Amino acid sequence: MHSLDSLSRFSIPGQLRFHAHPTGLIFAEIDHAAGVASLCLQGAHLTSFRPKSQPEPVVWVSEAARYLPGKSIRGGVPVCWPWFGPHASESSFPAHGFARTVPWAVVDSGASQGATHLTLQLQPSDATRAQWPHDTPVSLRIRVSEVLEMDLITHNATAQPLPLSEALHTYFQVGDIAEVQLLGLDGCSYLDKTEAFARKQQQGAVRFAAETDRVYVDTSAECVIVDPLLQRRIRIAKQGSASTVVWTPWEQKAAAMGDFTAQGWRNMLCVESANAADNALTLQPGETHTLSVRYSAEAL
Ligand SMILES: O=P(O)(O)OC[C@H]1O[C@@H](O)[C@H](O)[C@@H](O)[C@@H]1O
């Protein structure tokens, strides 16, 4: 694992620095001329992003989030890998895979093409190998400017095809979940996790009035969150992702989770760029797969 000293060679004066949280977790702080972001090295978990043109963050993190070794953080961009949701056969394995709670190493940083960038690689251990005994290097590359770009890159270095599901489980900041609309999914099929995975079809924009937990399949469309309170649109563009997961817990579920404040759930919406359910991947020997997202905000 990194010490702060060993990270100094990746620092960029005025643009990228590292610091330790009182719990020991190490964070990267990126301050680009056009946008700011924070990322926890555990989980390669981005915990905030705000274009400097925006008064409010684009990426939401819970005010009650816990920053603890081995625990996932409520908000930001959890990396769900190498499976999304519950493990297919082992109920004791963690939901959404182990990537979001284990150490990642910084392997590169820089400032080029108008952005500050940082690349991390998951560090396999005996504990991860017990759940995933495959040689599949995985890295996360982020680029911060007025927009946030992220690439989740998985390489199958084994001699056999491997099943894999994944998501960049992004929590977006909204003025009030009950007022926003999500565009881009009209006509898509989805699995409704609140109704035992019933298969349904989206009609028009997605609006929210209760717990919503859906895996939209066979869609690589750009999604747009229209937010009348914050007077902005958030654009979510992606490549290498054929599913979009839409999740909001609503009051009761959020209260049961223990890491939301009483009203915090109202200010978030998860729109997750994924390869899950019908769109789970099979990585062929030697294949490299990249899931890429690009988040931007503009005034309404
Ligand atoms: O509490 P977790 O493990 O971070 O998961 C949050 C949510 O993540 C979503 O992606 C799932 O579809 C939901 O079912 C789940 O509740």
The ligand as a Gaussian input file, in Angstrom:
#p B3LYP/6-31G(d) Opt

LIG

0 1
 O      -25.629000      -0.271000      -0.860000
 P      -24.823000      -0.618000      -2.094000
 O      -24.217000      -1.991000      -2.043000
 O      -23.804000       0.435000      -2.382000
 O      -25.825000      -0.656000      -3.311000
 C      -26.649000       0.422000      -3.585000
 C      -27.584000       0.088000      -4.749000
 O      -26.828000      -0.051000      -5.923000
 C      -27.595000      -0.196000      -7.104000
 O      -26.754000      -0.291000      -8.209000
 C      -28.411000      -1.455000      -7.015000
 O      -29.183000      -1.616000      -8.190000
 C      -29.283000      -1.398000      -5.767000
 O      -30.032000      -2.602000      -5.650000
 C      -28.427000      -1.166000      -4.529000
 O      -29.253000      -1.003000      -3.393000

